[in-house]
Amino acid sequence: MNNVRVAFFGTSDRSIPLLESLKDSFNLALCVTKRDVKVGRDQESKETGVKKWAKENNIRYVEVNSLKESDLEQVMKDLKTQKIEYGIVADFAFIIPEKLIEHFESKNLINIHFSLLPKYRGASPVQFAVLNGDENTGITFQLVNRRMDAGAILYQIGYKVTYKETSGELYETLFKVAADKLPKILEDYISGKLSPLPQDEEMATYTYSKNHPTHTFIYKEDAQINWKDNNEVIEKQVRAFNPWPISWTYIKELENNGNLPQKIKLKSHVDKNLKVKIYETDLIEGKIDIKKLQVEGKTKMDWKEFENGYVEK
C-alpha cells in the first residue's frame, strides 16, 4: 500500500503515533493542521504537534485558521496537486465542510473517533467516558458525512477503562491502539474487505457542554467543582478535565469543606477569592483527598505545601 497517497487532518501531538503509522505503511503526502497560536505573556508562536512532526519528517503540510474561503481553497488545491486518494481525520480542530467531503466522494475520508459510536458523538468523547465512569469505551473508524460523527462505521475496537486514568492518559492509550490497527483497517477497506455499516440513530448520544448545551466542546466553566456533588462524581471530574481545562474551585470553597478528609482554617491574609486548580485527587474513606493543586498565580504544589502556606495550624 506504499503507493496509496494519503492526507492527514489533525492538530495535537497525540496524533504522532498515527502519523508514524501512515508514513510507514502508505504514502503520507500531506498534513492539514491548525495555524500557529500565540501563547503566554510574551505571545510566542506555538506550532501544533502535527506541523512540528511534518517539518521534521519532510512531509508537506498546510496550515489553516478554518476550513472556509481562502483556507479551504488552499487545502483543496493541495489535495489535487498531491493527488490525494484517502484522507484520515483525528482530533482535528475544525468541522469538515461539504465541499471537502464531496472531494473525497463521501467514501474516502475516514474519521477516527474515540468512542463506540453512536455513543458520545462530538468533540469530547473521552472526557465523557471518564465523567460517567464508563466500564468500557473504544475507537470507531467511520466515514465522514455532513452530520457530526454520524457516518457509516468501518470498524470498532473496544477498550476497558481502569478507573484511574485521566482523560489525557486515556487519549494517549487510544491513539496508540488506533495507530497500531489503522494500516490493516485502511488496507482492508481499500481492498473491499470492509463494508460500511450505518449507525443506529436511536442510540446516538452527544457530548454537550453543561454550560453551553449547543456545543460538544469542554469549556473552562464546565470544570468548576460543585462541592454539593457526590464525592465520586468530583473525583471523576478531576480526572476527566485533566490535562484541560483542569478542575477548579475558589480557595474559600476549601475552607471547612465537609467533602475533604480534614476541615481547614485559612490564614487571615489569604485572598479567599483566588481560584485553585485541582490536578490530582483520591478518595479516602469516601472523602476527596487532594494530591496536587495550584493556587492562582502560583506554581503547582502538593497538599502539604498548600497547608504550610495557606492553612492556620
N, C-alpha and C positions, 0 to 999 in steps of 0.2 A: 504493500500500500504506500510505499515511499513516493509514488508519483501522484498521489491524490493531494491536490492543493487545498489547504485548509486555512481559514482565518479564525482568530480567537478574539472574543469580545469580553473584556474583564477589567478589573481595577486593582484589587488588593494583592499583597504578596502571598496570600493564602493560595493564589492561583498557580504559583510556581510549579508544584508537582504536576498539574495539568499541562502546563506549557512544556515541561520536560518530556512528558509522555507523548504529546503531539509531535514534538520535534524529533523524537526517537523513532516514531512509527509512521509518520506521514510527512508531507512537505508543508510545514508550517510557514506560510508565505507572508502573513500579515497579522499584526495585532492592532486592535482598536481599543483605545483606553481613554480615560478622562484626562483632560489637560491639567498641568501642574496647578497646585493650590498654594496660597500664601498662608504660612502658619507662624505662630509665636509672636512675641512683641516686635521682633525685627522684620516680621513679614517675609521670611525667607521662602523661596520656592521649594515645594516638596513634590517629587516625582511619584507617580503610582508605582507599585511593585511590578506591574506588568511592563510599564515603559522601561524601568531600570533593567529588567531581565532582557527585554527585547534588544536594548542597546548593547548589553554585554554579550549577547549571542548573535549579533549582526542580523536580526530579524527586522524587516521593515515594519514600522508602526505609524499610526495616525492618531493624533490627539484631538479630542472634541470637548466642547462645553455642553453639547446637547446632540441629539440626532435630528436636528431640524435645519432647514435652509442651507447655508453655505457649508456647515459642518457635515450635514447629510450628503450633500453633493460631493464633497471630498471623499467621504467613505465609499460612496457608490463608484466614483472614479477609480479609487484604489482597488476595489473588488474586481472591476473589469480589467484594469491594467495587469493585475496579478493573476488573473484567470482563476479566481477562487471558485471551488466547486462546493465546499461544505463550510458552514460556519458553526462554531461552538461558543455558546454563551454561558458564563458562570460568574456570579457575584458582580454583575455589571451595574453601572450607576444609572443607566437610562432605560426607559421603555423603548422596545424595538418598534419602529413605525411600520405602517402597512407597506410603504414603498420598498423597504428593505426585505420584508417578508416575501413580497412578490418577486423580488430579485432572485431569491432562493427557491422560487416556485412552490412555496409553502410546504416543502418536503426536505430541504437540505439545510435547514437552520435548526440546530438542536440545542435545547436549554438543559443545563444540569441544575436541578432544583433539590434543595436539601431538606426534603420531607417526602413522605409517601403520599404523593398526590392521589386524590384530590384534597387531602387534608393539608391545611396550612398553606394555601396559596398566598402569595405576597412576598414582601421583602424581608420578613423576619421569622422564617420557619424554625430555625434552630433555637432562637430565643424563646419562642412559644412552647417548644417541646420541653425546655428546661423549666419555664414558668409553670407549666401544667403538670410537671412531674411525670411525663410520659415514660412508660417502661421501654417502649421501642420507638425509633424514628428511622430515617433512612435516606436514600438518594433516588431520585427519579430522573431518568433521561427521557425527554419528551420534545416533540416538535413544537416550535413556536408558531402560535397563531395570533389573531387580532385581540384575543382576550387574555387577561393576565393568568399565566400558568395553567391555561385551560386546554392546551394542545394535546394531541394523542400521545399515549405512553409507548415508548420503545422498550424500556427495561427498568426494573426497580431492584434495589438492594436494601435489605433490612439491616438495622444496627441496634443492638441492645444498649440502652443508656445505663451508666454506672451510678447515677445519683450523686456523684461528687464533682462531675465535670462542670466547668464554666462554659458559657457559650463559645468563647474563643477556643477552648480546648476541644470542644465537640466539633466545631467547624474544621479545625486543623485535621482531626482524625478523618472526618467525612471527605474532605478534599483529597487526602491521601488514598482513601479507598476508591474514590471516583477516578483518580488518576490511574490507579492500577487496573481498573476494569474498562476504562474508556477505549483503548485500542481495539479490544475484542468486540465491544459493543458496536463501535463505529464500523469496523470491518464487516460484522455480521449484517448490519443494516445496509451497507453499500452492496453487499453480495445478495441481498434479498432474503436472508435467513430470519430477519426480524420484521414482523408486520406491526404497524402502529395500531394501538387499541384505544378507542375513545374512553374518556373519563366518565365516571358516573356523576352527573351534575347534582343529583340529590344528596350526595355525600360531601360536597365541597364545603370547606371552611376557609376562613381568611384571617390573616394576622393583623387585624385592625388595631390601631393605636387607641389606648384608653382615653387619651386626651384629644386626639384628632381622629375621630372614628370613621372618616372617609379615606384615611391613608393607612397603608400597611407598614410604614416605617416605624422605628422606635424613636421617640423624642425624649429630650432630656427630662422634661416634666413627668414622663411616664415612669422614670426611675426614682421618683421621690418615695421614700418609705412611709407607709401609713402604719403607725405603731399599734393601731387597733386591729390590724390583720393578725391572723393566726401566725405563730412563730415559724411554722414550717413554710408558710407562704412567703414570709420575709426572707428566710434562708434561700429559698429557690430564686426569689427575685434578685438577690445579691449575685448569685451565680449566673443568672440569665443576662444581667446587664453588665457583665464583665467580659470583654475589655471595654465596651462602650455602651451606654454613656456613664456607667458606674452608678450604682445606687447611692442615694444621698439623703441627708436629713439636715435639720438645723441643730446646732450644738445644744440648744436649750431642750431639744427633744430627748437628749440622752440623760438629762438630769432626772433622777428619781423615776426612771422608766421601769415599769414592772416587767417588761419583756426581757430585761437584761439580768444576768445571774446575780449582780450586786447593784444596790442603789448607790448613786454617787451624788456628791455636792460639789458644784463647780466653784472654783476660786472667784472671789469678788470682782477681780479685774477682767475676767473673761467676757468677751463680747458674745453674748448668747445667741445673737442673730447670724453668726457666721455659719456657712454651710460646711458640712462634713461629708466627704465621700467615704463609703464603706466598701472596701475591696474584698475582704475575706471574712466569713463568719463560720461558726459551727453551732450545733445545738448541744447544750449541756443541760441535762435533765429538763429538756423542753424549753430552755431559755436561750436567747440569742447571745452567743459568746463572740464578741468582735475580735478578730485577729489582726487585721490591717485596716487602717483608716488614714484619712488625710484632711486636716483642717484647712479651710480656705486660706491660700497664701503661704502655706507651709509644705514641707516635704512629707512623704508617706512615713508612717510610724506604726509600731505595734501598740497594743492596749496599755502595756506597762509604761511606755514612753508618754502616752497620752495622759495617763494618771499622774505621772510625775510633773507634767507641765500645766495641767488644767484642773486637776481634782484636789479638793481640800482633804488633807489627811485627818 
